[in-house]
């Protein structure tokens, strides 16, 4: 139960609903006990009336007596019906309090987890899969809700109903109480073991279903590759094998489920037989009336579900504790990227990097080694290098997605750690190497970084990114809905929409991380020429493996294996006849360079 103690703050928050739920449970159970007593009274009344009715019938007053007797039986029937309706009404109120409380806690818990996810650093997402993150905020929270709702509701019902019924049964007939309840502990233990089997097999089914879903998702995502390599038969065979595994596990679960209700009915039947047998002997000996046997059979049936639910509730609590442990594991993750002074200031864009080194904490790969450079406000820095040279790492460090292993980054002569994270990132426009667009309209994707959507800014950003004409050519223009990850657009269109999104927020610092790799050289030239006037008033960093993208920069650094091997402007680097010059020549010959 220790992991579940973390939920006590929510239980305290909704203590009013829990208290009402307890009150309604007590009242509901009172209306369960009363009908059983009315049944006893009705049966005893009928038996006694029958012994009186015979002499009255012989005396000629049989019809009058029969009318009175039926009136009393009708009254008993109406009272039992009223009790059942009242119980149903209070059961409704129990669900309206305890189950609604569990739904509210589920809502709060999901929001707490999601908010915590948002605040965690990028390193957290590098070491945890998206599927695992989603499972904890969906499946694990749902299991915890089962503890907060049904488990608490049925647990309270058991704790309240059991003492009420047992106490009353003992006060009526202790011996019959003992015999009638003998099978119930066996029932509870049996249900507990059956439930454990069900849960164990359900877990296996979930894992099998997850594998099956992953296989199908991957197959459909890569359908073009499957068709291109003519692997449809292999894909179908793999699906059949995954489906077969799921089918076998499902049938095994069905076999266990088949034991559930027969087991309950068998043990309830045994309890009823014992009650009738022992009670019948006591009736014969004159110790009790007929009505008590019927009353006790009703009590046994009343206690059957609460006792059955004991094993079920125990199983739910175990699963909830396991799920809450997983949730707590992520909630206990700390964000080590914090602001030292929480400074919120408008920046000019002067960037100073000194002896910057960085090792990725999860992989241990050294991405940067003693890198130093400086950019003045309004200048453009080009960063050239091959794949894995550390170009994107510089972008991540400038946005403080990570903190450097050693060295310093200063913006406007202040250490980057002093700035409020949100304030700093709002003033940086970032176009990532791997473009990500949301399943929303094109206009909303471009306006993503704006506090308020401004149509004029959106259209101007689209024009500057040379994607405006493509957008207006769509039937719905800026209202065109994009598919998952922007699949509606081509690679080049996605990159240009991503550029428009970055410049729409009018950042002080603009970082273009190899964002022109999916466009041809002609389009690249158009975009760069459009960006020239945008970059005039802001500090810009162009990261690329293409020399053509970076040659317009005021200063260029060439990275190799995390180190700066050359730096200068385009002319000076060409004059050096080094790596930059060689790269330029190769790209010119392969047709990648921009025409002068």
N, C-alpha and C positions, 0 to 999 in steps of 0.2 A: 504493500500500500504506500510505501514511502514516496515513490515517484508521483503518486496522485495527490500528495499533500500540496503540491504546487497549485492545484486547482482550488484550494480553500479560499483564495482571495475572490474567486468568482462566486463560490457558494455563499460567502459573506455578502457579496454585492447583491445577490438575489435572495437574501435570507427571508424576505417577505413572502415570496412565492413558495419557498420551501415550507415555511411555517403554515401557510394556508393549505398546502398540499398535505401536511401531516394532519391538520384539523379535518379536512375533507375525507382523508383515509379512515380516521377514527369513526366519523359519522357514517361513512359508507359501510364499514364493517358491522356497525350496530344494526344497520338495516339488512345485513346478511343473517345475523343471528336471530332476530325477531321472527322472520318467516318460519324458521325451523321450529321455534316454540309454538307458533300458531298451528303448524301442521300437527304437532303432538296433541295440542288441545283439541283440534278438529277431529282427529282420529279417536281419541279417548271419548270425546263427546258423542261421536257416531256409534261407538261400541256400547256406551252406556245407554244411549237413546234407543238402540235396537232392543236392549233387554227390557226397557220400559214400554216400547211400542207394541210388542206382542200382546201383553194383557189389555192395553187400551184398545187394540184392534178387536179383540174378543168381546170387549165391553161396548163396542159400537162407536168409539171416539177415535178410531184409527186415522180417518182422513184429516180431522182437525189437527191431531198430533203430528201427522206427517207434514202438514203445511208449516207448522211451527219449527219442526226439525230442519226442513229444507231452508227456511229463512235464516236460521243460525249458520248452517253450512255455507249459504250464499255470502253471509257477512264475513265469515272466515276467508272465503275465496277473494272477496273484494279487498280485505285487509292485506292478504298476501300479495295481491297484484299491486296495491299502493306501495307496499314495502319494496317490491322489485323495481317499480318506477323510480322511487326515491333513491334507491341504490344506484340505478343507472344514471340518474342526474348527478349524483355526487362522484361517480366514476368519471363522468364527463368533466367535472370541475377539477378532479385530480389531474387529468391529462392536460387541462387548460393551465395548470399551475406548474407541475413538475416537468412535463414534456416541453412546455414552452420555455421554462427556465433552462433546460438542457440545450434547446435550439439557440437561445440567446448567448449562452456560454460558448457554444460551437462558433457562433458568429464572432464573438470577442476573441476567442482563441485563434481562429483563422487570421483575423486582422492583426493580432499580436505577432504571430509567426511571420506573416507576409511583411509587416513593417520591419521586423527584425532582419529578415532576408535582405530588404532594401538597404539596410544600414551596414551590412557586412561587406568587407573588402573583396576585391576581384580575386584574391588568392583563395578565398573560400569556395568560389564557383569553379576554380580550376581543379580542386581536389574532390568535388562532389558532383555527381551526375544530375542532370535536370530531372530525370525520372525519380531519383531518390528524393530530391527537393519537393517534387509534386506529390509523391506518395505520403510524405509526412504532413503536408497541409490538407490532404484530402482523406485518404484511407485511414491514417493514424488518428486524425481528429474525429472521424466518424466513429471509430471504435471507442474513443474517449467519451464521445457524446452518448453512446450506448450505456456507459457506466453512469453518467450524470442523469440520464433520463430513465429508461426502462429498469436498469439495475437498482437505482435508488427507489423508484416507484414500487417495484415488486419486493425489494428488501424491506421498505417501510411497511408494506402490506403484510408481509410475513411477520415482522416484529410486533405489529399491532393485532392482527387477526389471531395468531397462534395463542398468545396469552389469554385473550378474551374467550376464545372457544374452549381451550383446554380447561381453563378455570371453571367455566360454566359446566362443562361435561363432568368434571370431577365432583362438582357440587351436586350434580344429579345422580351419578352412579360411577364411583371410582373404578370398580372392577370392570365394568363394560368399557369404560374409557381406555383402560390399559389394553384390553384385548383388541379393541377396534383400531388402535393406533400402532399395533405391532408392525404391520408391513411398511409404514411410512418411512422410517429411517432407511430400510432396505431400498425403498423407492428413490429416496434422495441420493443415496450413494450410487445406485445403478444409473440414474440420470446423469450424475457427475461424470462417471466413467464413459458413458455413451457420448456425452457432450464433448469430452476431451478427444474422443475418437473423431467426432464430427469436426471439431476445430482443427485437429491435426490434418485431416484429409482436406478440409476446406483451404488450409494454408497451401497445401500441395497443388490444389486446383488453381488457386490464385497465381502461384508461381508459373504453372503451366500455361494459364491464360495470358499472363504477362509475356511469356516467351512467344506464344502464338501471335499476340497482337504486335509485338516488336518485329517478328518475322514478316507479317503481312504489311506493316507500315514500311519496312525497309524495301520489300519487294515492289510495292506501289510507287515509292519514292524513286526507286531506281529502275522503273519499268523500261525506260529507253535503253539502258545498258543491257538489261535482260534480253530485250528483243534484238538489239544489235549483235549480241553474242549467241543468239539462238539458244537460250538456256530456259525456255518456258517449261519444258518437261521436267528439268531438274528442280525448278522452282516449285512446280506443282507437286513433285515427289516429296520435297522438303516440307511443304505445307501439310501434305497427307500424313507424314510421320508426326509432325507437331500436333495435328488434330487427333491422331490415334492416341497419343499420350494423354491429351486432355480428355478424350472419351473414356479411356480406361480409369483414370482417376475419378471422373464424374460418376461412373457406374459403381465404383467402390464406395463413394460417399452415399449414393442412393441406397446401397445395401445396408449401411449403418443407419441411415435415416429411417429405413423401414422398421427398425427395432424400436424406435422412439415411442410411438403411440401404443403399439401392442404391449410394450413393457408397462406403460402407465396403466392401461386398461386392465391388464392381468393382475397387477398388485392392488388396484382399487377393487377389482372383483373379489380378490382374496380377503381384503379388509371387510367388504360388505358381507361375504359369507360368514366370516368369524363373528361379525356383529349380530347377524340374524341368528346364528347358532347359539351363541352365549346368551343373547337377549331373549331368544325363544325359551331357553331353559328357565330363565328368571321369570318370564311371564307365566310359564306353566306352574312354577312354584309360588306364584302370586307376589313376587317381590316388586315387579314393575308392571306398568300397563303397556298395551300394544303401541301406543303413540311414541314411547321413548325409543323403540327400535327404529321407527321411521325417522325420528329426530336425529338419532345418532348416525344413521346412514347419510342423512343430509350433511351433518357436520364432517363426516369422513370425506365426502365429496368436496366440501368447502375447503378442507385443508389439503386436498390432493394437489391442486395447482400451486399454492404457495410452497409446499414441500418440494414439488417437482422443480419449481423455479429456483430453489436454493442451489441446486447443482448448476443450473443455467446461469444464475447471477454470479456464482463463484467463477465460472468460466469467463463470463464477460469482464469481471473485475481483473482477472489474470491477463486477459488480452489487452484491456485498457491500460494496465500498469506497464505492460511491455511496449505499447504504442507511446505512452507518455514518456517513457525512458528515452525512446528515439527522438521524440519532440524536444525533450529537455536537453538532449545532446547538442542540438543545433541552437536552442535558445541560450545555452551557456557559452556559445561561441562569442568571442569579444572582437570588437573592431579596434584594431591597434592604430588605425590611421585617424588620429584626432588632431584638432586644432589646439595649439598652445595658447594663443591669445584671442581666438575667435574674431579676428579682425575682418570687418566688412568695409572694404574701401574700393573705390573705382581705380582700376589699374591703367597705367600708360602702355605697358607691354614690353618693358626692358627686361630681358632674360639673361641671367648670368649662371652658367653651369661650371662648377669647379671640381675636378678630380672625381667625377661621378662614376661609381662602380655599382653593379647590381647583380645579385645572384638570386634566381627564382627559388623561393623557399620550398616548393613542393618537389621540384626536380633536381635542385642543386646545380643547374646549368648557369654558368657565368655569362650573362648577356652583354654587360658593359664593363670596360676596364679603363679607369682613369681618363674619362672623357671630359674635355673642357671646351667651352665656346661661349660667345657672348653675342646677343642680338640687341640692337638699339630699337627704340620705339619706331614703328613704321617700316622697319627693314624686313627683308625676306631671307630666310635661311633655307638652303637646299641640303638635304641629307641623302646621299647616294650610297648604295651598298647592295651586296648580293643577299639572297635569302638567308636568314639566320645571323645577319651581321649585327643586329641589335637596333635597327631603325625604329621599329614599332615600340620597343621598350622605352625609348626616349619619350615618345608620345605619351605612353602610360604614366611615366614618372612626372612629366610636366602637368598632367591632369591630376596627379596624386592618387592614381589608382593603386600605386604601390609607393612605399618609401624606399629611398636608396639604401643599399648596404653600407656605402660610405660615400663621402663627398657631399656637396651642398648644391641646392637649386635656389636661386634668388629671383624674385620678381619685383621690379622697382626697388632694388637694394634691400628688400625684406626677405627673410627666409620663408620659403613656401609653406612651412609648417605653421606660420603665424596666421595665415589666412583662414577665414571660415570656408569650409569645403564647398558648401552650396554657392556662396558668393563668388568664389574663385571659378568654379566650373561653369557658372552662368555667363561668365565673361570670356569663356573659351569656346570657339566653334570647332567641333571635331568631326572629321569625315573618316570613318574607320576603313580599314583594308577590306574586311568582310562586311559588306553592306547589309544592314538589317532594316527592313521596312515593316511597319505594322499592318495588320489586316484592317485597314481603314481607308478613307478617301485619300487621294493624292494630296489634296489641299491640307487635310489634317496632318498628314505625314510631314509636309514642309513646315507647318505651323507648330510642330511638336515642341520646339524649344521656346515658344512664345507664351507669355502669361495670358495674353488675349490674342485671338486670331485676327490678323489685319490683312484684308484681301489685297490691298495695295502692296504690302511688304511681301506677301506670298507670291504674287505675280512677278514682282521685280526680282525676287530671288530666283524664280524659275527662269526668267530671261537671262540673268547673269550666269546661270549654270547651263545655259543653252538647251533647256528642256521644255521651254514654254510652248513652242510650236508643236512638239510631240503631244503635250498634254491637251492643248485646245483641239487637236485633231481627233481625240477620243470623243465619242458621242456625248458623254456626260462631262467632258472637260475635267476641271479640278474636283468634281464630285465622283469621278470614277473610283469604284471600289477596287482595292488591290487584294489579291489572293494572299495565301499564307506566305510570309517572308517576301512579299512583293512579287510573287511569281507571274503576275499579269504583265509585268514589264520585262524588257530585254535587259541583259547585263549592263550595257552602257546607260540605258535609261534609269536603271536603279541607282547607279553610281551618281548620275547627274541630279536625281531627286535628293540623294543623300547630301550632295554638295549644297543644293538649294536649302535644305533643312538647316545646315550649319551656318550659312551666311544670312538666313532670314532673321536670326536673333541678333545680328549686327555685333559680333564679338570683337573684343579688343585684341585677342590672339586667335589666329586661324591655323588649325593643324590639318593638313591634307596628307593622310597616311596611305600612300600608294593607291589613291582613289581614282586614278585615270587609267588603270591597267586594262579595263574592259572596253575602252573606247579606242577608235582608230586614231591615227596621227593627225588627221584633218580635224576631227572633232576635238581632240586634245588641244590643238592649236587655237581653235575658236574659244574653248573654255578658258584656256590660260590667258588669252588676250582679254576676255571679259573679266577675268579675275584680277588682271593687272590694276584696273582702276579701283577695284574693291580693296586690294591689298595695299594701296598707297597709304591709307590712313591707319593701317593696323599692322601689328607684327604678324608675320606669316611664316609657317614652317611647311615646306614641301618635301615629303618623304617619298622616295621613289627608287625603283631600280632602273628607270629610264633617265638618261642624261637629258633628254629633250624637255622633261618636266621641270628639271631643276636648274637649267642653264640661265633662266631669267632671274635667278636669285642674286641678291647682293653678295652673299657669302655662301660658299659650298663646303661641306665637309664630306669626306669619303670614309666610310666605315668598313672594316674588315675584321671579323671575329671579335667584335666588341671594342675595337681600338680605332682611333682616328689615324689614318695612314697618309692622308693628304687633305689640305684645306686651302681655300682661296676663292677668287671669283672664276668665272668660266674662262676668261682669257688667260689668266695666270696659270690655271691648272692645265689648259691646253698647251701652254708654252713649256711646262715641266716635262711633257711627254711621259707621264707616268700612268698609273692605273686609270685615272679619269679619262685621259686622252685616248688610251687604248680602248676603254669601254665605249667612248663616243664614236671612235672609228668603226668598231664592230657593229654598233647599232645603226650607224649611218649606212654601212654597206648592206645591212639586212633590211633596210627600209623603214627603220623605226624612228628615225629622227624627224623633227619638224622642219619643213622647208623654211628657209630664211625669208 
